Amino acid sequence: RPDLPFRSTAGATMIKVRPINRNDLPLLDSVDEDWPEATTVQYWSQPAFAGMVAEDKDGIKGFILGQIVSGEAEIIQLTVINEARNQRIGSGLLDELLKNHATLGCYLDVMEGNEEAIRLYQRAGFRVTGRRQGYYRLDGERRDALLMRLDTRETGD
């Protein structure tokens, strides 16, 4: 787990992870053009909303959005801009959300074939627990979603 803020693996760039604020919402769709601001605003208005952004001096490099209910987190979206990938930003965002909000566990779905994301989640301890047939649409084709879960409860052994 990286200490935050942390230096990215690309060099001297200092990355800071912090909670999303209202002023960030219009900027998120520039990070992920497939994630419209209206969707973020919809989640933002929910009491269970949790979100973090990763930024450096040049702006937002990634974000994670989730919902938290009774100590269990659901990851809705995790995005890192292409130029900032493979610099521990995704794992830093994931770690912060889990550390701050997922006392009982966390679940998510990820498109089958998104190997980079699947590896990120597996390295964090998530495991595949199921599948949703044809859940995603990509380039006019239906793709399955892999359901993944991380149990963060401590056992009383």
N, C-alpha and C positions, 0 to 999 in steps of 0.2 A: 504494500500500500504506500503510494507516494505521499510524502509530507507536502502540505499545501500552505502557501504557494510552492511550486516546484519548478525546477529547470526542465525544460523539455529535452528530449534526447537529441534534438537537432542542434543543440548548442547553448548559447548564452541567453536565449529567450526565457524570461520568467513568466510562468503561467499562473494565474490566480483563479481559483474556483470559489464562486460565491453564489448565494441564493439569487434567483431571478427576481428582478423588480419590474414594476409596471413599465418603466421606460425601455426595458429590453424587448418587450413584446414585438414592436414593429421591426426590430432588427433580426429576429429569429428566422423570418422567411427569406432573408438574404443569405443566411447560413445554409438553409435547406429549402430550395425553391419548391419542393413537393410538400412542404409543411406550411400551409397558409396561416397568416396572422389570426384570422377569425377562429381557427381551430384552437390556437393557443389561448386566445381571449376566453373562449368557451371553457377550457379547462381551468384557467386562472380564476374564474369566478366560483369555482367549486371549493368548498371548505377542505376537501381532502387533497387539494393540489400541493405538489412539491416540485420544485425545479431548481436547477443549478446551471450557471454558465461558466465556461472556461474562457478567460480572456488574457491578452497581453496588451502591451502599449498600443498596438495597432487595432485592437477591437476583439470582438467575440470570435472564438475559434471553434466552439462547440457548445452543445447544451444537452441536458437530460430533463425529461419531464416525467412525472409519475403521479400516482394517486396513492394516498396512505390511508388505510382503514385499520384501526385497532392493532397497530404495530406491524401490519403486513403491507408491503409495497407492491405496486404494479408499475412496471416501466412501460410508458406509453411511447416514448420516442427518445432515441439517443443518436445524436448527429455530430460529426466532426467534419469541418471543411476539408476538402481533398488535400490542400497544401499543408495541412497540419496533422495529417494521419501518421500513424506509426511513431508518435512522440509521447505516448502514455496519456494523452488527453482524455481519450475515451475511458480508460481504466481509472483515471483520476476522478472523472465525473461519476462513474458508477460507484466507486469506493465511497465517495462523499455521500451520495444518496443512501447507500446501504448503511453506512456508519450512523447517519443522522436520523434515519426514518424506518429502517427495516429490522426492528427488534425480533420479530417472529419469522420473517422470511420475505421472499420476493419472488414474483413470477412475471413472465413476459412471453410474447410470441415474437418469432423472428422468421423471415422468409427463408425457406429451404434454399440452399445454394448461396446464401450470404455468408460465405465461409469466414470472412474477416470478423463479422459480428459474432458468429457462433463460437469461434476461438476465443474472443474476448470474454464472452459469458462463461465458457467452460473453464478458462483460467481463473475466473472469479469463484468457481465452485458450482455453477448452475449445471443441471443435468436435464436432458430431454425427458419429458413426462407424457407427451402426447403429440397429436397432429391434428390440424384443421385442414381438411381437404379443400383445395381451391380458394383459400382465404384471400390471397393477394392476387392482384392483376399487374403484370409487367409486360410491356410491349404487346398488349392484346392477348396475352396468354395468362391462364390461371396457374398460380403457384401455391403449394401447400405452405402452411405456417407450422413451424415446430414450436410446441409449448415447452417452456423451460422453467425450472423452479430451483430456488436456493433456500434451504432451511437454515436459518440463523439462530434458532433456539438452542440454548445450551441444555444438554442432557444432564440429568441429576444422578449420573452413575457414580 
